[in-house]
Amino acid sequence: MPAPRSSALKHPTSFPFMTRVPLLHVLPSTILQQSFPVNSPSILCLARLRSLCTSFSHPKMPDKTHIHSTRNEFPDDPETLGNYPAPLSPPLPPISKQIELSRAMSASSRSSLFSVSPVDVLFQDDWLIVVNKPQGVYCEAVLSSIPRIFGDTAVNSHGLGSQAKHLELHLANRLDRDTSGVMVITKSHKVAAKLVNAFTNHKVKKSYIALCIGPTPIWDKIFVKSGHGRSKFGVWRVYATSDVGRALPGGSVVKEMETSFEILSVNGQGLYKELSETMEDEKNIIVVEEKGINKYSEKKDEILVRALPQSGRTHQIRLHCQYLGIPIRGDVKYEGVYEWKGRKYDGHELHAESLSFEHPVTGLPVLIKAPLPLWASQAMSHHPSP
């Protein structure tokens, strides 16, 4: 039986304390456990809200927006104090804090009511089920709703319903709250261990589609190599490649981050290319050592890109788009526009297009592709004349 849902979650405004007191202080773990089952989507989403409120209200959180011309751009940033490497991308813009909190509340309400539909299933066998995750829903909500689809005749044509209660479901990959696309769920502990190991060792090939706003780049294809990290109370940042391996406040270290990009269209002019057609020829290479490209050009274009992350760092594509001067539309955390051509955006426009890997049981090659979201299709709807 599905976990009971709280009526309060259907209406985020029913939390009268939300505008006055951080959620962390009014929803301790004991209260959460009394209100919801431990593994329900509701408690998972509320826990995310507690974490979000904590990060926004911490007194050590940097609060600067301007980019300067020197390597040590943020002298008051905790990450640049002492003998630590200096980040090359800015802290969170002030506007992002309230917007992100509002988005998290909406996503929590949406996730508490979410249920995977059979039409969202891209692939399944005895060991895996792959779904097309929608934007604005937490991964945990997708995972917790998986057992319900095995009772549907459209999915249960192979008699899988009787196995639903014996499944050991695990997320093999995670997508950000507002990122849509391919998400793999394993059906046993052993299969999960094998597939997670493949992700960890970069044996899974991934492709993403993103709609960016900024001046049109001079390149068609590019390979970006940089550092990646964050201090104990900070946010994810781009670091110089030469800083890889150096320690950050809190005990973490700068790690390597690599992404290939290809432009698919600019202002609606362009054609969709299959994966087999892309990234094969020579491309430009950027080894990051200095600050990012100036993003404050008066000219702003709509640029659809395909990104192939070679590493699996948190917010990798979003950070590299920001560094290249073409932040993703709606990605207010990394300087993407919140309002564009009279419309306000509820989330960033990033889509996990495909995953390619060796099946953890059969050893056969598997390629899973998710349909393009509407914003991506519209960005290529006007093709140049032959």
N, C-alpha and C positions, 0 to 999 in steps of 0.2 A: 504494500500500500504506500502511495507517495507520502512524503513527510508533510505534516500540516503546514499551512502557510499563514503568516500573520497578516491580518488586514492592514496593519500599520505600514507594511512594506509596499502596499499598492499605492499609497499616497505619501511620498517623502515629506510633504509638509506637515504630516501628523506627528513629526518629532518636534515638539515645541521648544526643546532645549537646543536644537541644532545651531541656531544663530548666536547662542550665548556661550555655550560651554563645549569644549572639544568632546567628541563622542567617546574618546578613550576613558574619560572620567565618569561618564554616566552609564556606560555599558561594560562593566567588568565581566570577566569570563564566567563567573558564577551566575550572573543574571542572564547572560546569553545562553548558557546551557539549560537554565530553567525554562527559557522561552521557546527554544527550538531544539530539535534533535541535533546531536553533535555534528553529524555529517550532512545536514541539510544545506541546500543552497543559501538559505537565509542567513544562517550563522556564518558561513564562509564569506558571504558578501559583506555582512556587518563587520567581520574581522578586518576585511580590506579597508572599510571606511575608517575603522579605528587607526589602522596604520597610516592611512592617508592624512587624517587629521593630525596625527603625531608629527609627521614629517613637515606639514605646513606650519605647525605652531612651535617647532623647536627653536630656541633662541639663537642657536648657532647657524641657522639656515641662512646662506647668503642671499642678498636681495639687491642685485644690481642688474642693469640692462644694457649699458653702453659698452661697445667694443673699442678698445684703444689700440694703438699701433705698435706697442712693445710686446715682447714675449711675456713679461710678467704683467698681464693685463689687469688682474684683479688683486691688488695688494692687500685688501681686507678679507679676502677669501680664505677660510680655514685651510684649504688645500695648498695654498701658496706660502703659508707661514712655516718657518723653520726650514730645514733642509729637505724639502719635498719638491717633486716636480710641479711645474705650473700648468694648469689646464689651458688648452688653446680654444675652448669653446666657453661661452658665458654661462653663468648660473641661470636659474629659472627667472623668466620675466615676471614682475609682480602680478600682472594681469592673469597669469596662468593659475595662480593658487585658487582663487574663487571659482574660476571656470572649471578646473579639474575637480574640485569638491562637488560642484553641481552635477558634473558628468558622472561622478562616482555614485552619487545618490540615485540618479536616474537609472544607471546600470544595475544597481543593487535591486531596485524595484522591478526592473525588467527581468533580471536574472532569476528572481524568486518565483516568477510566473512562467519561466521559459521551459519549453519541452521540445526536444528534437523531433522533427518531422521525418517520415520515411524519404521524402524527396531530398532531404539534406544529406542522406547517406550516399557517399561517392563510391565506396568499396567496402566489402566485408567478406571474410571467410571464417574458418573455425578459430582463428587466432587474432585477427585484427578487425577493427571497424574504423573506417575513415569518414569523417563528416565535413561538411562545409559550414564552418562556424560563422554566424552573423556578426556584424559590427555591434558594439555596445553591450555585449554579454560576456560575463566572466567564464573562463575555461571550466571552473569547478561546476558551474551550473549545467554546462553541456555534459560533463562527465556524469553527474548525478541523475540526469534524465535518460541516459542510455538504456538502462534496463527496461524502461517503459515501452521502447519501440519494438522489443522482441515479442510483445503481445499483439502487434499489428500484423494482420495477414499479409500486407504488402511486403513486409520485411521478413516475415516468418514462414516463407514458402518452403524453407529447408528444414522445418521443425526445430528452429533455434529457440523457440519460446520456452520449452521445457528446460533449457540450459541456463536461462537468465539468472536464476537464483544461485547458480554455482559459479558465476563469472567472477573473476578477480580483476576488476577494471583499473587501468592505470593510464594516465596521460603520458604519451611518449614524447610529445612536443607541446610547448605552450605558446599561445599567441597573446599579445597585449589585449586589453579590454576592447579597444576600438579597432583592432586589426581583424579582418575577416579572412576566410579561406581555409585551406587544408589543415585539419587537425587529426592526428592519429591516436587511437585508443587501443590498447592491448587488452586481451581477455584472460591473461594469466600472468603470474609473477615471473615465471621463467622467460616468457616471451618479452615481457617488459624489460627485464634485465638486459637481454640481448639487444633490443632496439635502442634503449637508452644508451647503451655502450656505443652503438653505431653513431648516434647523434654526438656523443661526447668526443669520439675520435674522428669527427668530421667525415664520416663515410656516407652521409646522407646529403644529396644535392638538393638545394632549395632555390626557388625563384619567387620573386615578389613583384607586384605592380604598385606604383605609387604615383599620385598626381601632385606635382610640386608647383609652387608659385615663385617666380623670380625671373631675373634676366636670362634669356636663352644662352646656355653654355656654348663655348666655341668648339667643344668636342662632341662627337657622336657616341663614342664609347670611351670609358675611362676605368682605371683600376686604382682604388684608393687604399693605401696602407697606413695605419696610424696606431697609436696607443689607445687604450680604453680603461676607464676605472672611475672610482669614486671614493671619497673619504668616508669615515664612519657616519657622519651626519649630512653628507652632501648628496648631490645628484650625479647621474652618469655624465661623464665629460669625455671629450676628445683630448688625447695627449700626444706629444711628439713620439715618433717611432723610436727615437733614441732613448726615450724614457721607459721603454718596455723592460719590466723586471724590477724597476725601482719601487720602493715602499711608499705607501700613502698613509695619512693619518688613520688610525683605527686598525692597522695591521694588514690591509689588503695591498696588492701590488698592481702596477700597470700591466695590462695584458695586450697582446697583439690583436688587431682588428683589421680585416681585409674584406673589401666589397668591390665587385665589378658592376658597372652601370652601363646602360644603353638607352639612348633616347628613342622612344617609339613615335611620339608626335609632339608638335608644338602648336598651340592654339587650334587644335582640331585637325591639323594637317599632318597626316601620317597614316601608316598601315600597320596592322598587327602582324608581328612576326612570330612564327613558331619557335619553340626553344631550340630546335635543331639548326635553325638559321642564324642564331645569335651567338655572339661572343667567340666566334671562331677565328676571326682575323686579328691582326695586330691592333692594340689599343694604347692610348696614352696611359702613363703610370704616374701617380702622385704618391710620393713618400712624404708623409706629413712631418714637418719640423717647425713650421711657423703658423701664425694665426690664419683663420679661414678667409674665404673670399668675401669681399665687401658685399653685404646683402641689401644695402640701402640705395640701390639704383632706382631711379624714377620709373624705369621701364619694367613692367611686370607681365610675364607670360605664363600661360598654363602649359606645363611640361609633363608629359606622361613618360615615366621611365620604368625600365625593368631592372631589378637589382638581384644580383646573385651573391649572397654572403658566403665568403669562404671560411669564415669563423662563425661562432654562434654566440656573440656577445649581446647582452641586454640592450635593447633600443639601438642596435647597430645601424640599421638602415636609416632610421630617423636622425641619428647623430651625424652620419656621413652626408646625408642630404643637407642638413643644417650647415655643415662645414663647407660644402660646395657652393653655398649661397642660394640653394633652391629648396628651402624647407617645405615639408609636406603640408598641403592645405588642411587646415583645421588642427594642426599639431602645435597648440599654443605652448606646450612645454618646451619645444625646441624652435621657437620663433616663427612657426607657421601662422598664416593669417587666420583669424577667428571669423572675420566677416569678409566676404568676397562678392562683389557685384550685387550688393544689396541683400545677400543671404548670409545668415549665421550658421556655422557648422557645429554639429553636436559631437564630432570626433574627427580624428585624422583619417585620411584616405589612403590606407595601405592594405594590400590584399595579398595573402599567401597563395600564389598562383599554382605552385606545383611542388611535389616532393618526389624524389627518385631514390630508391634504396634497394638493397638486396633483402629479400624476404627472410625474416629471422628463423623460419622453420624450413621452408622448401628450398631456399637458396636462389630462387628465381628472381630476375629483375622486376621491380615494381615501379610504375610511374603513375602517380595520381595527380590529376588536374582538376581544379575547381572552376566553375563558370565565372566569367568576369562580372564584377558588380556593375550596376548601371552607370556610375560615375566614370568608370574606365571605358565602357563601351561608347558613352557619349563623347569622350575625349578623342575618339578616333572615328566619329561618325561622318566627318567631312574630309573626304580624301582628295588629294591634289589631282588635277586633271592630267590624263596621260599625255 
